Amino acid sequence: MIALSLAEIAAVVGGQTYDIPDPAVQVTGPVVRDSREVEPGSLFVAFVGERVDGHDYAEAVVEAGAVAVLGSRPVGVPAIVVDDVQAALGALARHVVERLGATLVALTGSAGKTSTKDLIAQVLRTKAPTVFTPGSLNNEIGLPLTALSATDETRFLVLEMGARGIGHIRYLTGLTPPRIGLVLNVGSAHIGEFGGREQIAQAKGEMVESLPEDGAAILNADDPLVRAMASRTKARVLLFGESDEADVRAENVRLTENGQPAFSLRTPSGCSDVTMRLYGEHHVSNALAAAAVAHELGMSADEIARALSEAGSLSRWRMEVTERPDGVTIVNDAYNANPESMRAALRALASMGKGRRTWAVLGQMAELGDEALAEHDAVGRLAVRLNVGKLVAVGGREASWLQLGAYNEGSWGEESVHVSDAQAAVDLLRSELRPGDVVLVKASRSVGLERVALALLSDGAEGEVSAR
């Protein structure tokens, strides 16, 4: 964080100081909520959770080098005490970003947020120091913590914003007002909580409503609900996509024999070829979104294409492709799932597995509400249409719908199987995998299917494992 004294922080958050001998002492290290992340000069934020009370770690974090604790009660060590710790954290983040000279880029969407955020960060950091959201810490706590990790040297601050209801994006943009706002898509993720795609569009569009007149709204030209958001902003609009009307678009899109996308990138400043290290055609749209942001910030088509071609995956369990010594390839995409990302992953599997036997180990897609049966059935049917070798549906009711969809699609039914849990899936695969097979593992985060991928990878740990 930029250096601030405890007295300054207390004034910003409206807090009372306790047990602080010298209010002029500065916070020079990171602001953290996990006691294991404390460094000399840190500010430790104490939240009261269902299982853990951060205040209980106050003495330990100060011994580890924290300058003070930001909490809701005195703790016997230097502390700034407030009524609402989350609100105080947000106020501190707003104060810091207002003092920074950095350009703030924010993005949202139903699918692909984290992958796109990672691409944007990797492209922009070839130009100047860049701070970005780690993993998917995109909520009311993770977002301000990321913003507070920026320093005086930071020139670009890239923030992912999630939403589970109307008003969430508005709140987050109020904490960290962006100059560039990006909306990727409006899909089915969390549709059970929102109530419909129109409500999702309403929520995601709060991003462009937050932008200043001299800002830029970057919108997906291929998604009608996103494109319609142009009427909701005073900022200049830049379109990306494969549409001929997109300002930043992809031409001659294709997949390499390994399933990696390649295309010609066309921007208002020129054209250049891209061959990505990531897997799956869905990354083309993510790359175009990143390219549009980079173009807005003055990068040339050649600079953008070079950075996109060198970018890798920064966040775990998102299309992580690893080949075991025996030739079995594991595609760990188990961090999360929704209908759009599930379809994209299956298409990537089909492309990667040409000439090889493919397995789709799939589980529940959560928070789909009344659409759950139809969406799981459709994914099972798509696996059949893509000629996936075998579907292993893992879990309870939703998994049975996946398997039933595959069975009802045609004669392929005997190649689908429903198992009760991750361990049963591991046991099945261990008995039936053979060299050269490709295995995709994907489900919503709550299912924990990464255990399947990690178990299969550990089986090959005695040899040298190459991550592509």
N, C-alpha and C positions, 0 to 999 in steps of 0.2 A: 504494500500500500504506500501511497505518498505519505511522507512523514507528517504526522499530526500529534500535537501534545494532548495529554489526557484532559486538560482544561478545555481545549478546542473541541474534542470529541464530546465531552459532557454538554457543552453548549449546543452543539449540533443536534444531539439526540434528546435534549431536555432532561438530562439525568442528574442525579445527586452523586457526589463523590464520597467514598468511604475508605478510610485507612490508606490514603494516598499522601505520603510525606511531601512529595514535590509534584504539583499538578503540571509543571512545565516539562516533565519527562515525556519523551515522544514514543509513539508506536512507530517502529521502523520495519517490523517484520510483517508476516501475513496475518490476516484476520481469519480465525479458524473456529469451527464448532466441535472438532474432533480433538480430544486431548493428545492423541498420538501424533498430530500434525504440528504441535507447538514448536516454535523456534525462538531463539533469543530475539526479543523485541516484539513478540506477537501480542495481539489482543484476542483473548479467548471469549467466545460468545456462548453463554450458558443457557441452553434451552431445557425446559422440563418436558420430557417425553413420557410415553406410556410405560416404558421399562427403565429408562435411565434419566437421572436428573443431573444435568451438566454442572450444577452448583457443587455437587459432591466432589468434583475434580479440581476445585479452585486452588487448594493448597498445592496440589501436585503440579498444576500447569505453571504456577508462579515459580516453583522450584525448578521447573524445566526451562524457564526463561521468559515466560509471558510477563508483559509489563502490567497488565491489569485484566480483570474480568468484566465483561458487559453482561449484567444479569438482572434478575427481578427482586433480589434481596441481598443484603450485606452478607459477606462470606468470610470475614476475618482476614482477608488479604486485600490489596488494592483493587477497588471495584468502582464501576459506574453503574448505578442502580436506576432502572426505568420501570414504568408500569407495564410496557409491552415490548418485549425483546425483539420480536419480529419487526415491528414498526420502527424501532430504533435502528435496527440493522439496515432497513430500507432507507431511512433518512440519512444515515451515514454514507450509503452508496450514492444517493442522489447528490450529496455535497461533494463527494470525491469526483464523480464524473463531470460535474459542473466546473471543477477546477482543472481537470485534465485538458490537454490540448489535443486529445485523441478524437478521431472520427468514430462514432458509434454506429455499428451495423447490427441490426436485429433481424431475426428470421423466425418464421413459424410455418406450420403446415401440418397436415394429418399424417404424412409419412415422409421419411427421408430427411428429417430435420438434422439429426446428429451427423449423418454422413455428409450432408451438404455443408453444415457448419465446419466440419473438419476440412473439407475441400477449400472453402473460403479462406480459412486460416492458413492453410499451407500455401495457397496462392499469394495471399497478401504479405505473408512474412518474408517472401522473396523480395519485397519492396521496402518494408520497414518493420520495426518491432511490433509484434501483434500479440494480444492477449485474447483468449477465447474460452468458452465454456468447456470444462472438462467433462467428458462423457455426456450424460443427459441431465446434468444439474440445472434444470431450466425452470424451477418453480420459485416461489416467494422467498425461499431461503438460499437456494443454490445460485440464483441469478445475482443477488447483491454480493454474495461472497466472491463470485467471479469478478464482478466490477471492481471490488475492493482490492483485487490482486494486481490491478494495473499500477504502473509506476510512472514517474515523470518521463521516462523514455518511451512509454507506450504511444504508438501513433494510430493503431487500429484496435478497437475493442469489438469483438464479434460475440454476440450474445444470442443463444438459442432461447426461445420463449415457448413454453407449453401452456395449454389451456384445457380445463375440464368443465368450463361453463362460460356463460356470457359475463364479461367484465374482467376476466382474468388477465387477458392481454392488455387491457386498458390500465390495470393496476401495475403490471410489470413495466410498461412503457412510461408510466408516471415516475417510476423509480429511476429508470435509465433511459431517458428520451433519445431515440435514435435519429440520425440524420438520413440513414438509408434503411428502408424497411422492405423486407422480402417475404412474400407469401408463396409457398411452393405448390400447394394443392389443397383441395377440400375432398376428403375421403370419408371412410367409414369408421376410423378410429374413434373410440369413445362415443359412438352414435347412440348407445344406450343411455348415456348420461346427458347428452345434448338434446336428444329427441328427434333429430333429423339432420340431413345435410344442409338445409337452409339455415338452421340454427348454428351449425358448425361454421358456415360461411360468415354469418353475422359476427361470431366471436373472433374468427381469424382476421376479419376485415378491420378490427380495432387497431391492428398494426398500422395500416396506411392512414387511418384517421389521426394517428398521433404525430404524423410527420410535419415538419415545418414547410413553409412555401418554398424555401430554397433547398429542400431535401429531395430525395428520389424514392419513388415507390417502384419496386421491381416485382413484376407480376408474371405468372405463367400464362402465356398466350394459348396454351393447349388445354387449359381448364376453364370452361365458361364461367364457373362460379368465382374463380379467382380473377379472371379478366374483367368481370363486371365490377370489381372493387375499384377500378380506375375512377369511377364517379364519386367515390367516398373520400378522396384525398385532394388536398390543395397542392401537393408536391408534383414534380414532374414524373411522368410514368415511362418506364423502360420495360419492354416486353421481352421475355425469353421463351424459347421452345423450338419445336420443329415446324411450326406454322410459317408460311411465307411472309406473314405480317410481323413476325417477331424481329425485334431489333438485334438480338443476339440469338443466333440459331445454329442448328446442326444440319449438315448436309452429308449425303452418302454414309449414313449410319450403318454399321456392320459390327459383327462380333468376330474376334479372332478364334482360332481353333481351340483356344483355352477358355473361351467365353468372356474375354475382355473386350469392352466396347472401343471402337475406333470411329472417328468421324472427322469431317472438316468443320472447323469452327469459323463462323462468319460473324464479325462484329462491325460496327460502323467505322472502325479504324483499319479493317483488313481481314484477311482470311489465313488460317494456319491449321495444320493437321494435328490431331490428338489421337494417341493410343494410350488408354488408361491401364493402370496396374490393378484396378478394382475389377470385380466380376459382376456381370449382369447388365443388360441393356438399360435397366432403370436408372443406372448411374449417369446416363447421358443427360437426362433432365437435371439431375443434381449438379453436374458439371456445367451446364449452361447457366444455371442460377448463379453459381460461383463466378463464372466468366462475366456475367452481367454486372455483378458487384465490382469485380476487378476493373472492368471497362469504365464504370462510373468513377472509379478512383484513379483513372489515368493510365492504366496499363495497356500496352499494345497487344494485338492479337497474338503475335509471336511469343511475348512474355507470358501471356496467359496460357497458351497451348503448351509451352515448355513446362510450366509449373503443374498444370493438370496431368501431364504425362508422367511426371515424377511423383505425384501425390500417392500416398498409400492410405491404409486404414489406421486411424488413430484410436478408435474406441473399440473395446473388446466385444467379442461375440456378435459381430456384424459382418456377415459374409467372410469370416476368417477361413481361408482355404489352406489346409495343411496336408501334405502327402506323407504317409507313413513309409517306412523302409520297404514294406511288402507291396507298395503300389496302391494301397487303399487311400483314397482322398476323402478327407472329412471337411465338410463345409458347415462351420458353426455359425449359424445365424439366429441363435437362441435368445438374444437379448430381449426381443419383443416381437409382436406380430399383430397385423391387422389384415383385412382382406386384400388391400392393395399390395402390401409388402409380401404377403404370402404368395400371391400370383407372380410377382416379380422374381422371388426366390425360386419358384418352381420352373419358370422359364429359363433362369440362369442355370439351374441344374440340368435341364434338358439340353442346353447348349454345351455345357461343359462335359456332359456324359455321352456325347456322340461316339458310338462304337464301343461303349463300355456299359456295364450294368449299373443302373442308378437306383438309389433308395431315397425315399422321402419319409423322414421320421418327424411327424407333425403332431402338435397338440392344440389345445384350446386357444382360440382368439377371444380374449376377454372383452367385456363392456360393449357388446353388440346389441343388447336388448332384444327387441322382437325380431331383429334381423339375424339372430344367431344361427337358427336352424338353416335358413336359406344360404347364408354365407359359408357355413361349414360344408354343407352339401355341395356347393359350387366349387369349393377348393378340391374336394375329393374327386369331382367329375373332371376338373382341369388336369389333375395328375394323370388320369387315364388318357385324356386327349393329347397330352404331351408325351405319351409313351414312357412315363416313368416306370422303371422296372418293378418296383414294389413299394407300396405305401404301408408304413407302420404307424397307425393312429394310436396315440398314447394318452391314457386318462379315462375320464368318465363319459358323461352324456355327450359332450361336444365332440369327443374323439369318435364316438360311435356314429355320429352324424357324418364325420369325414369319411369313415370307412363305408358307410351306407351309400354315400354319394358316389364313391368309386365303384361299388358293387353294382349300383343301378345304372351306371353309365354304359355297361356292356359286359362282354364275356371276360373282361379282365378281372372280374371280382375275386377270383381265386388268388390273385397276386396282391390282394390287400388283406391286412390283418389288424385286429384291434387288441392291444395289450393294456394291462391295468396301470402300469406305472413305468418310471424311467428304468428301474432295475430290470423289469421284464423285457423292455426294449433292448437293453444292453445284452442280456442273456441270449435273446434271439439273434441279434447281429453277430455276436461272438461265434455262434454256432454256424452261421450261414455266409458271412462275408468271405469273399475270395479276392486275391490280388487283382488290382485294376478297378474295383468297384468305387463308385462315388456316392457318398452319403451326405444328404442335407438334413440338418437338425434345426427345427424352427417351431416356436410357439410363443405365446405371451409370457412375459417375465415371470408371472406368478407360478407357472408350471415348472420352471426350473429344469428345462430340458438340456441346458448346458452340461448337466451331469452325464448325459449320454455321450456327448461329443468328447468331454474330458476323459471319460472312462475308455473310450475307443482309442483316443490318442495315447493314453498311458499304456495300452497294450503294445504299442509300437515303440515305447520309450527306450527299449534296450538297443535299438539301432538309431541311426542318425535321421532325424525328422526334418524335412525341409518345408518351411513356410513360404508359399509362393507370394 
